[in-house]
Amino acid sequence: MQKGILIDGVGMTYAGLGRQHVALSGIDLRVEPGEFISIIGPSGCGKTTLMNIVAGFLEPTQGKVIIDDREIHGPGPDRGVVFQQYAVFPWMTVRENVEFGLTLRANAKSAAERKQIADHFINLVGLKDFAGSLPKELSGGMKQRVAIARAYAVNPEVLLMDEPFGALDAQTRQFMQESLLTILEQEKKTVIFITHGVEEATFLSTRVVIMATGPGRIREVMPIPLPYPRHAAIKTSAEFTRVRAEIETIVREEFLKQRTGIVAESAQGIGVGQ
Amino acid sequence: MAGTAIQAKVQAQPSEKKWRGKLERVGYFIASFAILLGVWEGARALRLVNPQIFPSVGAVLKCSVGMIRDGSLQYHMYASFLRVLCGFSLGIVMAIVCGFLIGWFRVVRMLMDPAINFFRALPPIALIPLMIILFGIGEASKIIVLTYASFFPALVVIYQALVGLDPLFVRAAKTLGATNFEIFRKIVLPQLLPAIITAARVSLGVCWATLVAAELIAAQRGIGAMMVDAQNFFQMPPLVLGILLIGIISLMMDGIVRAIERRVTAWQDKLS
């Protein structure tokens, strides 16, 4: 049995009226257990589509995704998802949110076990004093902590995070990145993390996957040769700066390529108009 | 320790403010009705209405005490309440069930939408003559009209809320392993509860208005029937009492529903 995630020749083609849109093409990626993979690239490169395929919200039109030897179809508790929008259930308290997955038939636990598991993960994300609070009383960062604890509670193999800190301010974001690494140190998971931030990707990941557009594909997979545990101080080290700059260059190149593509297209549009 | 002390202080202030606000609201509530009674008595004193015909506040009070003593007021109110309760409950339950079918299945929605808009535009009172011919002047025709009256407004509120639900929470529940039934019961229903309460509020108002109209047309019992009797025998105090009762009961029912609403929707982020 092969542990981890295997993304095998995944492609996604949307059939439109008369023409087809290829969102993803020939994605091959092996993610080893315990790895932290960030996916970065210009908007429109299909990184969210790829995430939705791995999460099971979308069926790929080509290829397959295999997790621990099982081909996946549809979402399931083996893959926890943390969304960019606050997906914490607003009508439940923090504790009820974290316990929610354990009340479902798929991973049913007794009330005593539920409480114990919830306590553990609420503590892990540092929300002990807010267990009885409603989400409307929490800040954005705290809501994402609840989402992380809720995902952890059902003990998934994989954690999929779709720009989870994208809506947070810079300070909170930095703090959440460090918290996430601390949480992962205590409870190891395989993570796929989508982001726009090169610094964030470099800081968190074992490898960074840089995607290109038209059609969405993998341009480069960049290993980050920095040891864990990592702390904020590492961001000023020479090695970090070097790797970060390297990734930045490729991301920028892809961004510019996409932009000139758009400019060329709209220029053509004007030409036709005349 | 210091933290909790500060927290307690912060919480004490709004609770005092809240208490004062409540007192203020009660004060205005009483004042509002005092003005109404003042206008009533003033209109009689200034002969804006004929004081021989239009009864005084005292006469209406005396009449209500007398009717409570001989039990006729309770008798009429009981009949009206029972009708509203039956019609309203039937209507709202049907609206919840149909609202889900319409909100959940696109085909049902497309098929039903024009018909719903047709019936929604049709005032329930317009059905009363037809219902009397079909079902007689007994309870059946009234309850059918009331069911109809509460069904459509509730239906529209519920299915529009269902269509407007954010799919994000459903997706989140799916990633945790929820089945369709679990999603319905634990994700969709709690989010719809505020809309269901709103629907109940709207329906109750329509229901009560329709009831009196139905009783005015044909009934031996009920507040509307009581008013028709009073009109036939030219008894002004019970007639005015009937009008007041309808207003007071509507106000009370709305207050109860609103109290439930506040409890059920405490989790929502209010704009105010």
Chai-1 contact restraints between the chains, C-beta under 6 A:
chainA,res_idxA,chainB,res_idxB,connection_type,confidence,min_distance_angstrom,max_distance_angstrom,comment,restraint_id
A,P75,B,K174,contact,1.0,0.0,6.0,A-B,restraint_1
A,P75,B,T175,contact,1.0,0.0,6.0,A-B,restraint_2
A,G76,B,G177,contact,1.0,0.0,6.0,A-B,restraint_3
A,P77,B,L176,contact,1.0,0.0,6.0,A-B,restraint_4
A,P77,B,G177,contact,1.0,0.0,6.0,A-B,restraint_5
A,V81,B,T175,contact,1.0,0.0,6.0,A-B,restraint_6
A,Q85,B,L168,contact,1.0,0.0,6.0,A-B,restraint_7
A,A87,B,L168,contact,1.0,0.0,6.0,A-B,restraint_8
A,A87,B,A172,contact,1.0,0.0,6.0,A-B,restraint_9
A,P90,B,W267,contact,1.0,0.0,6.0,A-B,restraint_10
A,W91,B,P190,contact,1.0,0.0,6.0,A-B,restraint_11
A,W91,B,W267,contact,1.0,0.0,6.0,A-B,restraint_12
A,G101,B,L176,contact,1.0,0.0,6.0,A-B,restraint_13
A,L104,B,G177,contact,1.0,0.0,6.0,A-B,restraint_14
A,L104,B,A178,contact,1.0,0.0,6.0,A-B,restraint_15
A,L104,B,E182,contact,1.0,0.0,6.0,A-B,restraint_16
A,A106,B,G177,contact,1.0,0.0,6.0,A-B,restraint_17
A,N107,B,G177,contact,1.0,0.0,6.0,A-B,restraint_18
A,L134,B,W267,contact,1.0,0.0,6.0,A-B,restraint_19
A,K136,B,D269,contact,1.0,0.0,6.0,A-B,restraint_20
A,V154,B,L176,contact,1.0,0.0,6.0,A-B,restraint_21
